[in-house]
Amino acid sequence: MKKVLPFEKHYLRTRLSKEQVIERLQESIEPEKSFGFGSFNFSYTKPYVGKIYGDTFEIKRAINY
């Protein structure tokens, strides 16, 4: 069956505490920036963009243009 929406839900297991996992995610994720032209061009400094919501998160690869 074809997926309607382009996202998946995954469950991860680790020996790290919840706080440690959130800290590591925060080190690798930055908020997504608006699309810009000309002098408004930007680049990401971290490898992923997204948000952390309590004990869940949404991320995607940061691509600099």
C-alpha positions in Angstrom: 0.0 0.0 0.0 1.3 3.4 -0.9 1.9 5.9 1.9 -0.2 9.1 1.8 2.0 11.3 3.9 5.8 11.3 3.7 6.7 10.5 7.3 7.1 7.5 9.5 7.0 6.8 13.2 9.9 5.0 14.7 10.6 3.8 18.2 14.2 3.9 19.5 15.6 2.0 22.4 18.7 3.2 24.2 20.4 2.9 27.6 20.6 6.7 27.8 18.3 8.6 30.0 15.5 10.7 28.5 17.4 13.8 29.4 20.6 12.6 27.8 18.7 11.8 24.6 17.0 15.2 24.5 20.4 16.9 25.1 22.0 15.0 22.2 19.2 15.8 19.9 19.4 19.5 20.8 23.1 19.4 19.9 22.3 18.2 16.4 19.0 19.9 15.6 18.2 23.6 14.8 14.9 25.2 13.9 14.1 25.3 10.2 14.7 28.6 8.5 12.5 30.3 5.9 13.4 30.0 2.3 15.3 33.1 1.0 16.7 34.7 -2.1 19.7 36.9 -2.7 20.9 38.5 0.5 18.5 36.4 2.5 20.4 33.1 1.7 21.3 31.1 4.8 23.1 28.0 5.8 22.5 25.5 8.6 25.2 24.9 11.2 23.8 21.6 12.4 23.2 18.5 10.4 19.4 18.3 11.1 16.5 20.7 11.3 13.3 20.1 13.2 11.6 20.4 16.6 11.5 18.5 19.9 8.1 18.1 21.5 8.4 16.7 25.1 9.6 13.1 24.5 9.0 13.1 20.7 10.8 14.9 17.9 10.5 15.5 14.1 13.7 16.0 12.1 15.0 16.0 8.6 18.4 16.5 7.0 19.5 20.1 6.8 20.4 20.8 3.1 22.2 24.1 2.4 21.6 25.7 -1.0 
